[in-house]
Amino acid sequence: MNEWIIGLIGLVASITGILAFFGISAFNQFWEYRRVSASSKHKTSASSKHKSKDNSCEALAGKLLRWFMFSIVLSLLPLAMKIISLLARDYEFSWGSIVSHGELLIIAITMCTTAIAELFCSGAEYKLRKLFAGSLTISVLIIASGSFSDISVAFELSQSEKLNATTIFVQQLVLFTTSFFLGVYCIFLSET
């Protein structure tokens, strides 16, 4: 049981560290933007190009932060609450059993849809890259949706004993990780 508590503390510390990194980065970019905008009032139009470049970096960081917070962190809260509830009841569980109903697939679907929305609302530059990234992300979205549907139907029909928990866990982890990296790439492309 102690290893679960240590694992949970590690997970909370990791999430806190990531949030602190993004928060400090956003704070620094905000102050840099204010400094550049205040000093650009007295400079020529050459400095306005520098300012727009800073604005695009700030916009990219803001998009990534919003995507990360609303598509990942807030989506993981129900899983965190499930783990805390199980720990409070001294229930012995495995990580595979925590996501045995396809919970990570729902989060992967959320990441994909948010990233695709950002990509489709972007400009016409880098059309082939955006088409490739969007197609891959939609493919992962379809696979994750089909997998979640299959798992849900198996539990609904009381055929869950025919499912291999390890296979489901690995499949969810692969789709979650793939969705994360494709999401970051789509957000990056949406700002170029």
Sequence and secondary structure as in RCSB ss.txt:
>XXXX:A:sequence
MNEWIIGLIGLVASITGILAFFGISAFNQFWEYRRVSASSKHKTSASSKHKSKDNSCEALAGKLLRWFMFSIVLS
LLPLAMKIISLLARDYEFSWGSIVSHGELLIIAITMCTTAIAELFCSGAEYKLRKLFAGSLTISVLIIASGSFSD
ISVAFELSQSEKLNATTIFVQQLVLFTTSFFLGVYCIFLSET
>XXXX:A:secstr
 HHHHHHHHHHHHHHHHHHHHHHHHHHHHHHHHHHHHHHGGGS HHHHHHHHHHHHHHHHHHHHHHHIIIIIIHH
HHHHHHHHHHHHHTT    HHHHTTTSHHHHHHHHHHHHHHHHHHTS STTHHHHHHHHHHHHHHHHHHHHHHHH
HHHHHHTT GGGS HHHHHHHHHHHHHHHHHHHHHHHHHHT 
